Amino acid sequence: MVNFIFLISYCLISFVYSAKPFSKIDLILVEKSRRVMSVYHQGKLLKSYKIALGFSPLGHKEQEGDGKTPEGMYSISAKYPQSQFHKALKISYPNSNDLKNARKKGISAGGQIMIHGLGKDFGWLGKLHVNKDWTLGCVAVTNEEIKEIYDAAVTGTKVEIRP
């Protein structure tokens, strides 16, 4: 009986410890082709998430309204605790290269690219939202996932978006 109680206690403690959210991330890596976003701290993978992207995800974002998610090196430039999509982390798109390329073509590079949740209207979809790329160029996760990421990210956190 004592062994059974010990085993149950050990399992409960292990579950609580493993379910504990991480406290800090210093890199967010988005792999568009895999539809995966991973978060790291000091080179250690902390967690990976299934994601939805812009409605036209192939290629690098070049202009406002193209439905593409940008590719390259960025950072978190702002945090929005209350957004249309629950919580949001603003990505520093467009960077200087994006602006230069857009100027050459005489177009607007766009902006307002975020990592965000689903919001109150679509939060019920949960993980089903990843079955279709639906954003305007953002990276979307569930409301629960964005809360976890939002709490661990700071302004300046590096964001790498790969094809």
C-alpha positions in Angstrom: 0.0 0.0 0.0 2.8 2.4 0.9 4.5 1.7 -2.5 1.2 2.4 -4.3 0.8 5.8 -2.5 4.4 6.6 -3.3 3.9 5.8 -6.9 0.8 7.9 -7.2 2.5 10.8 -5.4 5.5 10.5 -7.7 3.3 10.6 -10.8 1.4 13.6 -9.6 4.5 15.5 -8.8 6.1 14.6 -12.1 3.0 15.8 -14.0 2.9 19.1 -12.2 6.6 19.7 -12.7 6.5 18.7 -16.4 3.4 20.9 -17.0 5.1 23.9 -15.5 5.5 26.6 -18.2 8.9 27.8 -19.1 9.8 31.3 -17.9 12.0 32.8 -20.6 12.7 32.4 -24.3 15.4 34.1 -26.3 14.6 32.7 -29.8 11.5 31.9 -31.7 12.1 29.8 -34.8 9.4 29.6 -37.4 9.8 26.9 -40.1 7.1 27.7 -42.6 7.4 24.5 -44.8 6.9 22.3 -41.7 4.2 24.6 -40.2 6.1 24.5 -36.9 7.3 27.2 -34.5 9.8 26.3 -31.8 10.9 28.4 -28.8 14.4 28.2 -27.3 16.4 29.5 -24.3 20.2 29.6 -24.4 20.1 27.1 -27.4 17.9 24.6 -25.6 14.6 23.7 -27.3 11.8 24.3 -24.9 8.7 23.6 -26.9 7.3 23.4 -30.5 3.9 24.3 -31.8 1.9 23.6 -34.9 1.0 26.9 -36.6 -1.1 28.5 -39.3 0.5 31.1 -41.7 -0.6 33.7 -44.2 -3.1 32.5 -46.7 -0.4 32.5 -49.5 2.5 31.1 -47.5 5.1 30.3 -50.2 7.8 32.8 -50.6 8.9 35.9 -48.7 6.4 38.7 -47.9 7.0 41.6 -50.3 4.0 43.8 -50.1 1.0 44.6 -48.1 -1.9 42.3 -48.8 0.0 39.4 -50.5 -0.9 36.9 -47.8 2.7 35.8 -47.3 4.5 35.4 -44.0 7.9 37.1 -44.1 11.2 35.2 -44.0 14.4 36.3 -42.4 15.7 37.7 -39.1 13.4 39.8 -37.0 12.7 40.4 -33.3 9.7 41.0 -31.1 9.1 44.8 -31.3 5.9 45.1 -29.1 3.6 43.0 -27.0 -0.2 43.4 -27.0 -1.8 41.9 -24.0 -5.3 42.3 -25.4 -5.7 42.0 -29.1 -8.4 40.9 -31.6 -6.5 37.6 -31.5 -6.4 37.1 -27.7 -2.7 38.2 -27.2 -0.1 39.2 -29.8 3.6 39.6 -30.2 4.5 42.1 -33.0 7.3 41.0 -35.3 9.7 43.8 -36.5 8.7 43.3 -40.1 9.5 45.2 -42.3 13.2 45.3 -41.6 15.6 47.6 -43.6 16.0 45.1 -46.4 12.3 44.6 -46.8 11.8 48.4 -46.9 14.6 48.8 -49.5 13.1 46.1 -51.8 9.6 47.6 -51.5 10.9 51.1 -52.4 12.7 49.7 -55.4 9.4 48.2 -56.6 7.3 51.2 -55.7 5.1 49.2 -53.3 4.2 49.2 -49.6 6.0 46.5 -47.7 3.1 46.3 -45.3 3.5 45.6 -41.6 1.6 44.5 -38.5 2.9 41.0 -38.7 2.3 39.2 -35.4 2.5 35.9 -33.6 -1.0 35.7 -32.2 -3.8 33.5 -30.9 -7.3 32.9 -32.3 -9.3 35.4 -30.3 -12.6 35.0 -28.6 -14.7 34.3 -31.7 -12.5 31.4 -33.0 -10.8 30.2 -29.8 -13.2 27.2 -29.8 -11.3 25.9 -32.9 -8.3 25.1 -30.8 -5.7 23.1 -32.6 -8.1 22.6 -35.6 -7.1 26.1 -36.8 -3.9 24.7 -38.3 -5.7 22.7 -41.0 -5.7 25.8 -43.2 -3.4 28.8 -43.6 -5.7 31.7 -42.8 -3.9 34.7 -41.5 -3.0 37.8 -43.5 0.7 37.0 -43.0 0.9 36.3 -39.3 1.8 33.2 -37.4 -1.1 31.8 -35.4 -1.3 29.4 -32.5 -4.1 28.6 -30.0 -5.1 31.0 -27.3 -3.5 28.8 -24.6 -0.3 28.6 -26.6 0.0 32.3 -27.2 -0.4 33.0 -23.5 2.5 30.6 -22.7 4.7 32.2 -25.4 3.6 35.8 -24.6 4.5 35.4 -20.9 8.0 34.1 -21.7 8.9 36.5 -24.5 10.2 40.0 -24.1 10.6 42.9 -26.5 13.8 42.2 -28.4 13.4 38.4 -28.4 14.9 37.2 -31.7 12.6 35.7 -34.3 13.9 33.7 -37.2 11.5 32.8 -40.0 12.7 30.1 -42.4 11.0 29.1 -45.7 
